[in-house]
Amino acid sequence: MEILQKNTKMDSVKVTPRPNNKKIRIVKDFKKNWFAYMLAIPVVAWFLIFCYGPMWGVLIAFKDFKPLLGFAESDWVGFKHFIDFFQGPYFWRVVKNTLLLNLWGLAFGFTAPILLALLLNEIRAGIFKKTVQTITYMPHFISLVVVCGIIHIFTADEGVVTQILQFITGKEYTSLLGYSSFFRGIYTFSGIWQNIGWDSIIYLAAMSTINPALYEAAEIDGVGRINKMWYITLPQISPVIIILFIFAVGGMMASGHEKIILLYNPLTYETADNIASYVYRRGLREASLSFSTAVGLFSALVNFALLWMTNRIARRTSEVSLW
């Protein structure tokens, strides 16, 4: 009987639930850092309004969109615009040009800042090093329109680059931007000139974290500068290089259309016209909104596939990846 009475008393006792520690931590963190949360609100709002909000407009890629009818009333056409693009006369040209321009950028534009950072890291004269850094950083802060204007002037009939090329080859040239064979070189190396200094900053920052004892031990063993760069500096900054390379490959199908539009012309469409410039012409000039949206969506999907594959390969080979 006493045992039964004790059990009934225990059953009658109310068990109070434990407080949610996660909620308490969130509330405490918000009270402590409320100002930082307030500063983050405009950033989050910007991404929601301008990045995530317009994503529902991708639906027009599957519709015959007419602005007067709106999104809801426009007719569904399924994958018609994708099929038209794949079977169109410019599909292989724009895809090939997009890939080749970006492969040139990876081969020359991606490696150039690494080489500059390696060379600057070996310079001991502070004044000379700062002078070189200042000169190489400056073009990054010039407006892209101004940069393209400079390129037009330098590659004109009497431009400096044209005159040098005529002196080297012994041939007469008019404006170099009128030759499709020169466009990829002009586009790539002008981009290197504009961004090499700025892009080298992150590599110099990574090199500053390398333990000096590694270089001291190498000097004791009689290792030269080139071998120190190859066996110490590059391996130490390889995680940064891999991460930036993943980002570069993940954006291959979305190369800067602004510069291409400012430089190309009908004479150079054969090598200059890429997916981004093609979308610009079809979407804004010809008002084919649904078709251009379909092409842009295809480009985004290919970019995601390239990003995923590159990240997977990097994780398997080097154990460094984005996720």
Summary of the structure (lengths in Angstrom):
residues: 323
radius of gyration: 28.6
end to end distance: 62.8
largest distance: 115.9
contacts: 862
relative contact order: 0.10
helix: 79%
strand: 1%
